[in-house]
Amino acid sequence: MSKKFANVNGIKICYEIKGKGEPLILVHGFGGNKEGWIAQFEPLAEHFKVIRFDNRGAGESDRPDMPYTMEIFADDIAGLMDYLNIKKSHISGWSLGGMIVQQFAIKYPERINKIVLINTLPKGPGNKAGIKIYEQNQINDYHRKMEDPKAAFFEGARLGFYHSFRKELEKNPHKKHYGLFSAEDIIKINALNPSTPQDIKNQAHALENYDVFDKLPQIKNETLILAASHDRLTPKSMNQKIHEQIPNSKLIIIEKAGHESPREKTPQVNQYIIDFLKS
């Protein structure tokens, strides 16, 4: 396994592939990177040919200084698939990644087998003020991360993790959870090629006109929606609305988990994904 670069839509996209079988593309969230799938990449690669990549403006992919849109992000996925000669793939997106996947499914339905949406939204805040607040919060997080990565992580963990799991992370930052990651590993990942304030502004622009709610009934692909009981960033109520709009969808609520449910409840989340994609 090694990082490679694909020429896509005039930029270079950094990606990794592991495993054999049906392809499964993983799309990460806002300001994140491909390594953020640390709890899913290797376990899912035992069953599928898993492709994780850095969105434009993130990780080791190029960061053109321009306002991004969900459609641009979706076009990048199509371009990466073309580069890798993948005609059709399963696809999963977490948070912003789930928004990108919804856009991708609407524009490129013929290129998808099954869809997995994790802790996501069908539309943005709907006003520029809300987006500016979110953007500024992300920029503040960037500066905290640069000053003290460990303190920044545990501060953010109060919002992302269910309290009992967060306390476990704080109590023993070295402990490997599920044999896959520790708090220290996540802290390193968060500090790896972080999105700069300008990258954050470019990514935040994608939220400005994002609203696919009324188009979701167009998605005919089998879709699994995983929501978390205590997610304060992308509430389960919004994921319920996505479920109601996508005809061939199934909603599962992960109990006692927050926005970071793919890490908090790794075995459970991974098994739901494997069972769904193999059924």
TORLUM-628358 format. One line per 10 residues: number of its first residue (from 1); for each residue y, z, x of C-alpha. Coordinates in Angstrom, 2 decimals. Layout:
N
NUM	Y,Z,X ~ ...
//
This chain:
279
1	0.00,0.00,0.00 ~ 3.38,-0.95,1.40 ~ 6.87,-1.64,0.12 ~ 7.75,-5.29,-0.28 ~ 10.80,-7.23,-1.40 ~ 11.05,-9.96,-4.03 ~ 13.87,-12.45,-4.38 ~ 14.89,-12.07,-8.01 ~ 18.00,-13.44,-9.74 ~ 19.95,-13.67,-6.50
11	19.08,-10.18,-5.25 ~ 16.19,-8.43,-3.48 ~ 14.05,-6.07,-5.54 ~ 11.92,-3.50,-3.69 ~ 8.46,-2.96,-5.18 ~ 5.02,-1.47,-4.50 ~ 1.63,-2.39,-5.92 ~ -1.48,-0.23,-6.02 ~ -4.83,-0.63,-7.76 ~ -6.74,-3.43,-9.43
21	-7.24,-4.64,-12.98 ~ -4.73,-5.39,-15.71 ~ -1.14,-5.20,-14.47 ~ 1.04,-2.27,-15.55 ~ 4.75,-2.25,-14.70 ~ 6.60,1.08,-14.46 ~ 10.36,1.14,-15.07 ~ 12.27,4.21,-13.85 ~ 15.28,5.99,-15.32 ~ 19.01,6.29,-14.64
31	19.89,6.90,-11.00 ~ 16.21,7.26,-10.17 ~ 13.87,5.24,-7.99 ~ 10.31,3.93,-7.97 ~ 9.10,7.06,-6.16 ~ 10.08,9.03,-9.26 ~ 6.72,7.93,-10.72 ~ 4.98,10.24,-8.21 ~ 2.89,11.85,-10.97 ~ 1.73,8.54,-12.47
41	1.54,5.89,-9.74 ~ -1.71,6.83,-8.01 ~ -3.60,8.26,-11.04 ~ -2.86,5.14,-13.10 ~ -3.73,2.89,-10.14 ~ -7.32,4.09,-10.50 ~ -7.42,2.09,-13.75 ~ -4.78,-0.64,-13.48 ~ -2.88,-2.82,-11.03 ~ 0.29,-0.72,-11.06
51	3.65,-2.16,-10.04 ~ 6.59,0.20,-9.54 ~ 9.97,-1.08,-8.41 ~ 13.57,-0.03,-7.86 ~ 16.02,-1.30,-10.48 ~ 19.06,-3.12,-9.13 ~ 21.62,-0.52,-8.09 ~ 18.89,1.97,-7.18 ~ 16.49,2.90,-4.39 ~ 15.88,0.17,-1.86
61	16.77,-2.77,-4.11 ~ 20.07,-4.59,-3.71 ~ 23.14,-3.07,-5.34 ~ 25.52,-5.84,-6.36 ~ 28.86,-4.32,-7.33 ~ 29.16,-5.56,-10.89 ~ 28.75,-4.08,-14.38 ~ 25.07,-4.14,-15.34 ~ 23.66,-4.71,-18.82 ~ 20.25,-3.96,-20.32
71	19.68,-7.70,-20.51 ~ 20.32,-8.07,-16.76 ~ 17.79,-5.30,-16.09 ~ 15.30,-6.99,-18.44 ~ 15.83,-10.36,-16.73 ~ 15.07,-8.70,-13.39 ~ 11.66,-7.62,-14.70 ~ 10.93,-11.17,-15.86 ~ 12.03,-12.46,-12.46 ~ 9.81,-9.96,-10.64
81	6.85,-11.01,-12.81 ~ 7.55,-14.66,-11.95 ~ 7.70,-13.80,-8.25 ~ 4.36,-11.97,-8.48 ~ 2.79,-14.70,-10.64 ~ 2.16,-12.23,-13.48 ~ 2.24,-14.01,-16.81 ~ 1.60,-10.96,-18.97 ~ 1.57,-7.21,-18.32 ~ 1.46,-3.77,-19.85
91	4.83,-2.11,-19.36 ~ 6.06,1.48,-19.44 ~ 9.60,2.83,-19.25 ~ 10.90,6.39,-18.99 ~ 14.40,7.31,-20.21 ~ 16.77,4.46,-19.21 ~ 13.59,2.63,-18.22 ~ 12.43,2.88,-21.83 ~ 15.70,1.34,-23.00 ~ 15.23,-1.53,-20.56
101	11.66,-2.01,-21.81 ~ 12.85,-2.18,-25.43 ~ 15.33,-4.88,-24.43 ~ 12.62,-6.68,-22.45 ~ 10.20,-6.56,-25.40 ~ 12.78,-8.11,-27.71 ~ 13.66,-10.92,-25.28 ~ 10.25,-11.55,-23.67 ~ 7.58,-10.51,-26.23 ~ 5.12,-13.11,-24.93
111	5.07,-11.46,-21.50 ~ 3.87,-8.07,-22.70 ~ 0.43,-6.77,-23.63 ~ 1.06,-3.14,-24.61 ~ 4.16,-0.96,-24.34 ~ 4.55,2.72,-23.43 ~ 7.95,4.32,-24.08 ~ 8.58,7.79,-22.65 ~ 11.49,10.04,-23.64 ~ 13.98,7.29,-24.44
121	16.64,6.10,-26.91 ~ 17.16,3.04,-29.14 ~ 20.91,2.95,-28.51 ~ 23.68,4.33,-26.31 ~ 26.29,6.94,-27.20 ~ 28.25,4.38,-29.21 ~ 31.62,5.27,-27.72 ~ 33.22,4.88,-24.30 ~ 34.17,8.56,-24.12 ~ 30.53,9.63,-24.37
131	29.50,7.17,-21.67 ~ 32.33,8.35,-19.39 ~ 31.18,11.97,-19.75 ~ 27.59,11.00,-18.91 ~ 28.79,8.86,-15.99 ~ 30.91,11.69,-14.59 ~ 28.04,14.16,-14.93 ~ 25.84,11.79,-12.92 ~ 28.54,11.40,-10.25 ~ 28.92,15.19,-10.06
141	25.15,15.46,-9.64 ~ 25.33,12.93,-6.80 ~ 27.91,15.04,-4.92 ~ 25.89,18.24,-5.46 ~ 22.81,16.42,-4.20 ~ 24.64,15.36,-1.04 ~ 25.86,18.92,-0.41 ~ 22.68,20.85,-1.24 ~ 19.67,18.85,-2.52 ~ 17.59,21.94,-3.31
151	20.31,23.71,-5.30 ~ 21.14,20.47,-7.15 ~ 17.50,20.01,-8.15 ~ 17.04,23.51,-9.52 ~ 20.35,23.32,-11.36 ~ 19.26,20.06,-13.00 ~ 15.79,21.49,-13.69 ~ 17.33,23.81,-16.29 ~ 18.00,20.76,-18.44 ~ 14.96,18.67,-17.52
161	12.03,21.08,-17.54 ~ 10.56,23.52,-20.05 ~ 11.48,27.03,-18.89 ~ 7.96,28.21,-17.92 ~ 7.30,25.18,-15.70 ~ 10.76,25.43,-14.15 ~ 10.12,29.07,-13.22 ~ 6.86,28.02,-11.61 ~ 8.70,25.41,-9.52 ~ 11.29,27.98,-8.46
171	8.69,30.63,-7.64 ~ 6.73,28.38,-5.29 ~ 8.52,25.17,-4.21 ~ 5.59,24.32,-1.88 ~ 2.89,24.39,-4.58 ~ 1.23,21.03,-5.31 ~ 1.04,20.57,-9.06 ~ -2.04,18.68,-10.22 ~ -2.63,17.83,-6.55 ~ 0.20,15.28,-6.73
181	3.64,16.78,-6.15 ~ 5.61,19.93,-5.38 ~ 9.20,20.85,-6.13 ~ 9.94,20.02,-2.50 ~ 8.47,16.53,-2.97 ~ 10.73,15.88,-5.97 ~ 13.77,17.16,-4.06 ~ 13.00,14.66,-1.27 ~ 12.54,11.84,-3.80 ~ 15.86,12.66,-5.49
191	17.64,12.47,-2.13 ~ 15.95,9.16,-1.18 ~ 18.49,6.31,-1.21 ~ 20.41,7.87,-4.12 ~ 22.61,5.77,-6.38 ~ 26.22,6.12,-5.22 ~ 29.13,6.83,-7.60 ~ 29.82,3.07,-7.78 ~ 26.14,2.33,-8.50 ~ 26.26,4.98,-11.22
201	29.30,3.32,-12.82 ~ 27.54,-0.06,-12.74 ~ 24.39,1.39,-14.34 ~ 26.38,3.35,-16.94 ~ 27.98,0.11,-18.12 ~ 24.54,-0.90,-19.44 ~ 24.79,1.91,-22.00 ~ 28.13,0.68,-23.33 ~ 26.88,-1.99,-25.72 ~ 23.25,-0.97,-25.83
211	21.95,-0.81,-29.40 ~ 18.63,-2.43,-30.24 ~ 17.84,-0.17,-33.19 ~ 18.02,-2.90,-35.84 ~ 16.04,-5.31,-33.64 ~ 13.12,-2.96,-33.01 ~ 11.10,-4.29,-35.99 ~ 10.88,-7.56,-34.01 ~ 8.57,-5.80,-31.53 ~ 5.03,-6.60,-32.65
221	3.25,-5.36,-29.51 ~ 1.13,-2.23,-29.75 ~ 3.46,0.56,-28.65 ~ 2.83,4.17,-27.62 ~ 5.87,6.46,-27.82 ~ 5.63,9.74,-25.90 ~ 8.34,12.27,-26.75 ~ 8.78,15.86,-25.59 ~ 9.20,18.86,-27.88 ~ 12.11,20.35,-25.91
231	13.83,17.23,-24.56 ~ 17.60,17.75,-24.79 ~ 18.52,14.42,-23.18 ~ 16.48,12.05,-25.36 ~ 15.46,14.23,-28.34 ~ 12.16,13.75,-30.12 ~ 14.14,12.93,-33.29 ~ 15.44,9.73,-31.63 ~ 11.94,8.80,-30.51 ~ 10.80,9.36,-34.09
241	13.40,6.79,-35.18 ~ 12.04,4.29,-32.65 ~ 8.55,4.90,-34.05 ~ 9.78,4.26,-37.59 ~ 11.33,0.95,-36.51 ~ 8.47,-0.51,-34.42 ~ 5.72,-1.57,-36.85 ~ 2.67,-1.25,-34.59 ~ 3.62,2.02,-32.88 ~ 2.11,5.45,-32.39
251	4.17,8.59,-31.68 ~ 2.84,11.58,-29.74 ~ 4.92,14.71,-29.14 ~ 4.16,16.50,-25.87 ~ 4.49,20.20,-26.66 ~ 6.28,22.77,-24.47 ~ 7.86,20.05,-22.34 ~ 11.33,18.66,-21.64 ~ 12.66,15.33,-20.40 ~ 10.48,15.74,-17.30
261	7.27,15.80,-19.37 ~ 5.53,13.13,-17.18 ~ 5.63,15.73,-14.39 ~ 5.26,18.91,-16.42 ~ 2.27,17.63,-18.38 ~ 0.94,15.06,-15.92 ~ -2.79,15.07,-16.82 ~ -2.02,14.96,-20.54 ~ 0.60,12.20,-20.27 ~ -1.54,10.08,-17.93
271	-4.60,10.39,-20.16 ~ -2.63,9.33,-23.23 ~ -1.42,6.26,-21.33 ~ -4.88,5.36,-19.99 ~ -6.59,5.81,-23.36 ~ -3.94,3.77,-25.15 ~ -3.91,0.87,-22.70 ~ -7.70,0.72,-22.55 ~ -8.29,0.97,-26.30
//
